Amino acid sequence: MTTVTEAADTAPVQPPRPRGGFSRSVRDSLVVAKRNLIRMLRIPEVVIFGLIQPIMFVVLFTYVFGGSINIPGAPVGDAQAYREFLMAGIFAQTVTFATAGAGAGIADDMHKGLIDRFRSLPMSRGAVLTGRTLADLVQTALTLVVLAIVALLIGWRTHESLAEVLAGFALLLLLGYAFSWIGALIGLSVRTPEAATSGGLIWLFPLTFISNAFVPVNGMPAFLQHVAEWNPFSATVAAARELFGNTIDRVPKSVTGAWPMEHPVVASVIWSLLIIAVFRTLAVRKYRSAAA
């Protein structure tokens, strides 16, 4: 009897059954996202400086260029027409410029060896990047809220239902989330946070300025008109304008007949999902090789 009892007492304890791959990945991603959000709260100047730039763009473009840029179909020198034309572009620029911060944050984690610490933990490999991009999405959403308040104070107005306006902001956030994966790939591909910041901004300037964000594309050379209207950034800007009601019905949606400008909402969703699918795959693969 004693032998049987001792054998029962020393029997190995079965470990708990591990969670499924998807549920574990979601849980780990949320943990990493919480960590990054706490880090942002402890460094408030990052959020403050992130707000200053888009607010400066709003004020400068509105009051410096507002009376000198004519919107087709609107009265000459109509500052209000340009103000409503401009804001969707400023919103889109804000969410895409957050890409540089995402890349710099990941590069900083790589530089400090934090990624190696994550490797030693029993966690999903893709959760590190997913958590980081989700935290950046939350910060971007807060920035958009503040920027929208500033825009309302200077006279920007929407002319559609609340549901459509919210859908417009959702498309902007989807684009920002998609571009954050590009930033993640850049952050994993460089050696320092400074290089990630520079690399994250260099390609964003031509992307945002060769678009319909700040000026109508009908004044561009023919070649740039095609580039601008097939630009994924332009599709989201046009979709936001349509959902905000900041369009002029008398103006053709597209100068060149480009499909994304004729169906901007659908094109915006397709472009953003395609960017996420491609660059998330590349970023996770790069992370695995960099942390191997």
Secondary structure, DSSP 8 states (H G I E B T S, - for coil): -HHHHHHHHTS---------HHHHHHHHHHHHHHHHHHHHHH-HHHHHHHHHHHHHHHHHHHHHSTTT---TTS-TT-HHHHHHHHHHHHHHHHHHHHHHHHHHHHHHHHHTTHHHHHHTSSS-TTHHHHHHHHHHHHHHHHHHHHHHHHHHHTT----S-HHHHHHHHHHHHHHHHHHHHHHHHHHHHSSSHHHHHHHHHHTHHHHHHSSSSSS-GGGS-HHHHHHHHT-HHHHHHHHHHHHHT---TTS-S-SS--HHHHSHHHHHHHHHHHHHHHHHHHHHHHHHHHT-
